[in-house]
Amino acid sequence: MEKKTKYMNPYLAGFFLGLILLAAFYLSGRGLGASGAMKSVVVAAVDSVAPEHAAESTFYSKYTADGKSPMVSWLVFLAVGLIIGANFSGIVSDRMKFTIEKGPNIKNGTRLMMAVLGGILFGIGAQFGRGCTSGAALSGMAVLSTAGYLSMISIFGTGYLVAWIFKKLWL
């Protein structure tokens, strides 16, 4: 007999996400955002590999000036907490295993390549949009920002269009 996978009620999860977003605004004065943590990791990597370039660059130098580390950021700790929490959730609900979810007409390598490509494109889009879905859309909508609503519409609209174009990879 197949074991039923345990998931949290999505309405309850959304309510908790709203409470976390409210707490972030109250405690830090800012909303949530994961792309800022990735930016900190990239800046730290560039600073460790090419410190002269990081010091001369107007982009990198504002994060590394005065010897401060870009890794000492609340967004980095948020991302680490998300990773730990996701793993804890997977262990508790007995879903901690590596599987490649894909449709019957696609090979594992193609699925992984498309996932990496999608992640790269999403990361580039987050930089153009000045934030990821959680930063630009979720936090933006929480403060009734027009840009937040437009970001959310653009993210889901583009996602729907791209999914329709690439549906043959899944079906």
C-alpha positions as CSV (number, residue, x, y, z in Angstrom):
1,M,0.0,0.0,0.0
2,E,1.3,3.4,-1.0
3,K,2.1,5.8,1.8
4,K,0.3,9.1,1.6
5,T,2.5,12.2,1.4
6,K,2.0,14.7,4.1
7,Y,1.7,18.4,3.1
8,M,0.6,21.4,5.1
9,N,-2.7,22.9,4.3
10,P,-1.9,25.5,1.6
11,Y,-4.3,28.1,3.2
12,L,-2.6,27.6,6.6
13,A,0.9,27.9,4.9
14,G,-0.2,31.1,3.2
15,F,-1.4,32.5,6.5
16,F,1.9,31.7,8.2
17,L,3.8,33.2,5.2
18,G,1.7,36.4,5.7
19,L,2.6,36.4,9.4
20,I,6.3,36.0,8.6
21,L,6.1,38.8,6.1
22,L,4.4,41.0,8.7
23,A,7.1,40.2,11.3
24,A,9.8,41.0,8.8
25,F,8.3,44.4,8.1
26,Y,7.9,45.0,11.8
27,L,11.3,43.8,13.0
28,S,13.5,44.9,10.2
29,G,11.5,47.5,8.3
30,R,11.9,45.5,5.1
31,G,10.1,42.7,3.4
32,L,11.3,39.3,2.5
33,G,13.6,38.6,-0.5
34,A,15.8,35.7,-1.5
35,S,17.7,37.2,-4.4
36,G,19.5,39.6,-2.1
37,A,21.1,36.6,-0.3
38,M,22.3,35.2,-3.7
39,K,23.7,38.6,-4.5
40,S,25.7,38.6,-1.2
41,V,27.1,35.1,-2.1
42,V,28.2,36.3,-5.6
43,V,29.8,39.5,-4.2
44,A,31.6,37.5,-1.5
45,A,32.9,35.1,-4.2
46,V,34.1,37.9,-6.5
47,D,35.7,39.6,-3.5
48,S,37.6,36.4,-2.6
49,V,38.7,35.6,-6.2
50,A,39.4,39.1,-7.5
51,P,39.6,41.6,-4.6
52,E,41.1,44.3,-6.7
53,H,38.2,44.1,-9.1
54,A,35.7,44.2,-6.3
55,A,37.3,47.2,-4.7
56,E,37.3,49.1,-8.0
57,S,33.8,48.2,-9.1
58,T,31.0,50.6,-8.1
59,F,28.6,47.7,-7.7
60,Y,30.8,45.4,-5.6
61,S,32.6,48.0,-3.6
62,K,29.5,49.3,-1.8
63,Y,29.1,45.8,-0.3
64,T,32.7,45.2,0.6
65,A,33.8,48.8,1.6
66,D,35.5,49.2,5.0
67,G,36.4,45.5,5.2
68,K,32.8,44.5,5.8
69,S,31.6,41.1,4.6
70,P,28.6,40.9,2.3
71,M,27.8,37.5,4.0
72,V,26.9,39.3,7.3
73,S,23.4,40.2,6.0
74,W,20.1,39.2,7.4
75,L,19.1,38.0,4.0
76,V,21.9,35.4,4.0
77,F,20.7,34.2,7.4
78,L,17.1,34.1,6.0
79,A,18.2,31.9,3.1
80,V,20.2,29.6,5.4
81,G,17.1,29.3,7.6
82,L,15.0,28.5,4.6
83,I,17.4,25.7,3.6
84,I,17.5,24.3,7.1
85,G,13.7,24.6,7.5
86,A,13.0,22.9,4.1
87,N,15.3,20.0,5.0
88,F,13.7,19.7,8.4
89,S,10.2,19.7,6.8
90,G,11.4,17.0,4.3
91,I,12.7,14.8,7.1
92,V,9.7,15.2,9.3
93,S,7.2,14.4,6.5
94,D,9.4,11.5,5.2
95,R,9.9,13.2,1.8
96,M,13.7,13.5,2.0
97,K,14.9,11.8,-1.1
98,F,16.4,12.7,-4.4
99,T,14.1,12.2,-7.4
100,I,14.0,13.9,-10.7
101,E,10.3,14.8,-11.4
102,K,9.7,14.8,-15.1
103,G,7.3,13.8,-17.8
104,P,7.5,10.5,-19.7
105,N,8.9,12.1,-22.9
106,I,12.0,13.7,-21.4
107,K,15.4,12.3,-20.3
108,N,16.9,13.1,-16.9
109,G,19.7,15.1,-18.4
110,T,17.4,17.3,-20.4
111,R,15.2,17.8,-17.3
112,L,18.1,18.9,-15.2
113,M,19.5,21.1,-18.0
114,M,16.2,22.9,-18.3
115,A,15.9,23.3,-14.6
116,V,19.4,24.9,-14.4
117,L,18.6,27.1,-17.4
118,G,15.3,28.2,-15.9
119,G,17.1,29.0,-12.6
120,I,19.7,31.1,-14.4
121,L,17.0,33.0,-16.4
122,F,15.0,33.6,-13.2
123,G,18.1,34.9,-11.5
124,I,18.8,37.3,-14.4
125,G,15.2,38.4,-14.3
126,A,15.4,39.0,-10.6
127,Q,18.3,41.4,-11.2
128,F,16.4,43.2,-14.0
129,G,13.3,43.4,-11.8
130,R,15.3,44.5,-8.7
131,G,14.1,41.5,-6.8
132,C,12.7,38.0,-6.9
133,T,9.1,36.9,-6.5
134,S,9.3,37.2,-2.7
135,G,11.0,40.6,-2.8
136,A,9.5,42.3,-5.7
137,A,6.0,40.8,-5.8
138,L,5.1,39.4,-2.4
139,S,6.7,42.2,-0.3
140,G,5.7,44.8,-2.9
141,M,2.0,43.7,-2.8
142,A,2.1,43.7,1.0
143,V,2.7,47.5,0.9
144,L,0.2,48.0,-1.9
145,S,2.9,48.9,-4.4
146,T,1.8,49.1,-8.0
147,A,5.2,47.7,-9.0
148,G,4.5,44.7,-6.7
149,Y,1.2,43.9,-8.4
150,L,2.8,44.4,-11.9
151,S,5.7,42.1,-10.9
152,M,3.3,39.4,-9.7
153,I,1.2,39.6,-12.9
154,S,4.4,39.5,-15.0
155,I,5.9,36.6,-13.2
156,F,2.8,34.4,-13.4
157,G,1.9,35.5,-16.9
158,T,5.3,34.8,-18.2
159,G,5.4,31.5,-16.3
160,Y,2.1,30.4,-17.8
161,L,3.3,31.4,-21.3
162,V,6.6,29.6,-21.0
163,A,4.9,26.5,-19.4
164,W,2.5,26.4,-22.4
165,I,5.5,26.6,-24.9
166,F,7.5,23.9,-23.1
167,K,4.6,21.6,-22.1
168,K,5.9,18.9,-24.5
169,L,8.7,18.3,-22.0
170,W,6.2,17.2,-19.4
171,L,3.4,15.5,-21.3
